[in-house]
């Protein structure tokens, strides 16, 4: 921080008042310039959509997520696969669609304070 300007401003002299006045004018001019720049940028933006242009729900109602369990792909003979031989993740839909549950008496997380059974 410039201590000379602070000392001159604090001394009560006319120069100190001039420094404060010029500093205030510079800050005011910078703020006015920033507001005008924002107004110009806002005018260049596309207009906001009207209420009739807003997205609507389909006639069939809201779309819901689908949950399914996926079976992993086979590893193909036990040999190590290289990256270009890997298939997309997820595999095929599993025949058993029941969700896996935690064991009774288990906290379900590491260090969760369960009995450790």
C-alpha positions in Angstrom: 0.0 0.0 0.0 1.2 3.5 -0.8 1.8 5.2 2.6 2.8 8.5 1.0 -0.7 9.0 -0.4 -2.3 8.0 2.9 0.0 10.5 4.8 -0.8 13.3 2.5 -4.6 12.6 2.7 -4.4 12.4 6.5 -2.5 15.7 6.9 -5.6 17.8 6.2 -3.9 19.9 3.5 -5.5 20.9 0.2 -3.3 18.3 -1.6 -4.7 15.6 0.5 -8.3 16.6 -0.3 -7.4 16.7 -4.0 -6.0 13.2 -3.8 -9.2 11.9 -2.2 -11.3 13.8 -4.7 -9.4 12.4 -7.7 -9.4 8.9 -6.3 -13.2 9.1 -5.8 -13.7 10.4 -9.4 -11.5 7.6 -10.8 -13.5 4.9 -8.9 -16.8 6.5 -9.9 -15.7 6.6 -13.6 -14.6 2.9 -13.5 -18.0 1.9 -12.0 -19.9 3.8 -14.6 -17.8 2.3 -17.4 -18.4 -1.2 -16.0 -22.2 -0.7 -15.9 -22.2 0.6 -19.5 -20.1 -2.3 -20.6 -22.6 -4.7 -19.0 -25.6 -3.0 -20.6 -23.9 -3.3 -24.0 -23.2 -7.0 -23.4 -26.8 -7.6 -22.3 -28.1 -6.1 -25.5 -26.0 -8.5 -27.7 -27.4 -11.5 -25.9 -30.4 -13.4 -27.5 -33.8 -12.5 -26.1 -35.3 -14.6 -23.4 -37.9 -17.2 -24.4 -41.5 -16.1 -24.0 -43.8 -18.2 -21.7 -45.3 -20.1 -24.7 -41.8 -21.0 -25.9 -40.9 -22.7 -22.6 -40.4 -26.5 -22.5 -43.6 -28.5 -21.7 -44.2 -32.0 -20.3 -45.1 -34.6 -23.0 -48.7 -35.7 -23.2 -47.8 -39.0 -21.7 -46.6 -37.3 -18.5 -43.1 -37.0 -16.9 -40.4 -39.4 -18.1 -39.0 -41.6 -15.3 -35.7 -43.3 -14.8 -35.3 -47.0 -15.4 -33.3 -49.1 -13.0 -31.9 -52.5 -13.9 -29.2 -54.7 -12.7 -26.5 -55.5 -15.4 -24.5 -58.7 -15.7 -20.8 -58.3 -16.4 -19.2 -59.3 -19.6 -17.2 -62.6 -19.7 -13.4 -62.2 -19.7 -13.0 -64.4 -22.8 -10.8 -67.4 -22.0 -9.0 -66.0 -18.9 -6.4 -64.1 -21.0 -5.7 -60.5 -20.1 -7.5 -58.1 -22.4 -5.8 -55.1 -23.9 -7.6 -51.7 -23.9 -8.7 -51.9 -27.5 -10.3 -55.3 -26.8 -12.4 -54.1 -23.9 -16.2 -53.9 -24.5 -18.5 -51.1 -23.3 -19.2 -51.3 -19.6 -22.4 -52.7 -18.2 -22.9 -55.9 -20.0 -26.4 -57.2 -20.7 -29.5 -57.0 -18.5 -29.2 -59.5 -15.7 -31.8 -62.3 -15.3 -32.2 -61.4 -11.6 -33.4 -57.9 -11.2 -33.5 -57.9 -7.4 -31.4 -55.1 -5.8 -28.6 -56.3 -3.5 -29.1 -55.4 0.1 -26.8 -55.1 3.1 -26.3 -58.0 5.4 -28.2 -57.8 8.7 -26.1 -56.4 11.5 -23.7 -54.7 9.1 -23.4 -50.9 9.2 -23.0 -50.8 5.4 -19.9 -48.7 5.4 -16.3 -48.9 6.5 -15.9 -47.4 10.0 -19.7 -46.8 10.3 -19.8 -48.0 13.9 -21.5 -51.3 13.3 -20.9 -54.5 15.2 -18.5 -55.8 12.7 -20.4 -59.0 12.2 
